[in-house]
Amino acid sequence: MNTRLDDILHRKDELTARLSNPNTASDPKEFARLSREFSELEPVANVVVRLKEVEQQIADNTEMLSDPDCDAEMREMAQVDIECLRTESDELHEQIKVLLLPKDPNDMRNAILEVRAGTGGDEAALFAANLFRMYCRFAERKGYRVEILSSNETGIGGYKEVVAMISGSDVFSQFKFESGVHRVQRVPETEAGGRIHTSACTVAILPEADEVDVQINNDDLRIDVFRASGPGGQSVNTTDSAVRITHIPSGLVVICQDEKSQHKNKAKAMKVLQARLFDAAQQEAHDERADMRRGMVGSGDRSERIRTYNYPQGRITDHRINLTLYKLEQILGGEMDELVDALTAHYQAELLAAHTG
């Protein structure tokens, strides 16, 4: 372990030197690659430096205790220091174990968010809008940028479906546990009798794919253009700007009609298609490595019910980790950190158990 920690510090010094070299700065791709590695390594290196300081302080205090000239008061202080430092040392070792766990290669990517109304009709569409607003507010708190790629609105402020790109630093790591079925229990605004209804929405979080991740053959695409329409079927513009792309081998269909420009709609549709194909390939790889599912939060299946939002009780329950929070209003307002942190901690604990077990 000590050799590995020394290697981390040596590699950090090496990266610092290379990043400050003018030759590296003249190669944008190499500079970006080294910067990414440095940003991943730096948090571990900082903990390693502190651990080495603590270990040195323990050694110094132990040496003081072995000195026959050390008076009783100094001896007692040294003993108390050693106990505190050993506790900190244990905590730092645990931090390093977590930091050295295999990283999800997608964590640093942007994410494509898809929210779809499920069972529940208009009420499910309204809940889809609530969920989308929650994610937008959470993204805003994190300093991320949200761009709607496509949407299918209802006439009463809901969404049958909404797809958006969320851009920023480590976006996928913050949103990746949101995929699944979200269930709501509340009295609908349209319900005169005041009965509690249950409806559901499906959320999918896809890592943004680079062109190098997914090679799409133009011969495999069928691209149709048509006139965009809004809620209730009214025309929102008078040109054939909406784009439907069908990926023939997989049968995947993506429609974008939010922009007035056909080119912009096509570019957005291609982004979504790339992400869905990339995600499908990754899901297939996960299925082939079924034993690795032990290290995931839940099964990763999008049909799995992951969370219930109970409005009458002001309660949110995440069924994967049996976490219940009576903070419905705050969480729907974008204060999702407690949820995200709990899910991340659970995932890391499962991963640690899998690697040490």
Buried (B, 14 or more C-beta within 10 A) or exposed (E): EEEEBEEBBEBBEEBBEBBEEEEBEEEEEBBEEBEEBBEEBBEBBEBBBBBBEBBEBBEEBEEBEEEEEBEEEBBEBBEEBBEEBEEBBEEBEEBBBBBBBEEBEBBBBBBBBBBBBBEBBBBBBBBBBBBBBBBBBBBEEBEBEBEBBBBBBBEEEBBBBBBBBBBBEBBBBBBBBBBBBBBBBBBBEEEEEEEEBBBBBBBBBBBBBEEEBBEBEEEEBEEEBEEBBBBEEEEBBEEEBBBBBBBEEEEBBBBBBBBEEBEBBBBBBBBBBBBBBBBBEBEEEBEEEEEEBEBBBBEBEBEEEBBBBBBEEEBBBBBBBEBEBEBBEBBBBBBBEBBBEBBBEBBBEBBBEBEEE
